[in-house]
Amino acid sequence: MDALPGAVLFACNFNRVRSPMAEALMKLAHGRSVFVDSVGLRREPGETEVDPFAAAVMDELGADLSDFKPKLFGDLEDESFDLVISLTPEAQHRAVEMARDRAVDIEYWPTLDPTLAEGTREQRLEAYRQVRDDLARRIRERFGKASTFGG
């Protein structure tokens, strides 16, 4: 486990499922100590909110994504991140381009796409929960547990 970076960016393909979940999880764990943001590579026409299944499984942990707005790399006001964590191969390629002439660490965390899950609503939600829980585990392993007052 390394020291906490000052600013972390999670990058994915669309910034509607995996990267918003990772952003919210990091904020739950270390939001007072680290600036956290997330982006995607592209946006579908009319796409203005987080995936409803992602919002539902994050709500189970107390993370409200109802006001989340997907953004692209080009929407970032500042690209001064200490660490970029890519969740897809395509996002990894873009992160490497972004970091070319900057002092930024890049990590690749291959993450399954839960939108590909089929079945009942509950089966699909379970696929999202698995991705959420895997991201939470990786965040704990990489950054440690958040310190709490008295604990």
C-alpha angles and dihedrals in degrees: 000000000000129000116278114272119228095237131019128190122196114203130195140152101272109004092229105101124006102028095046089049091051091046092051093046092050090048091051090051103035109001094128093052104037135042107233131190139157137210143179136216098235143004130222114234109274093011106145108145145044120275109275093229091052089050091050096052092044090050087060087067095043097260112135113209096168093110095041115126119196114238138190130226088259091057093063112113091201130021095194098124124150092206134023116195113197119203098189134039091245092053090047090057091051092047090054090052091049092050096046096107100019136083097246130134118228127203130182118215107180105218127187118241107241092193087077092064117111133197135062123350089259092050090051092048089051090056089054091047090053091053091046092050092046091052091047090051092049092049090051092048094046101039105018129232117313112257114239131196108275094001 
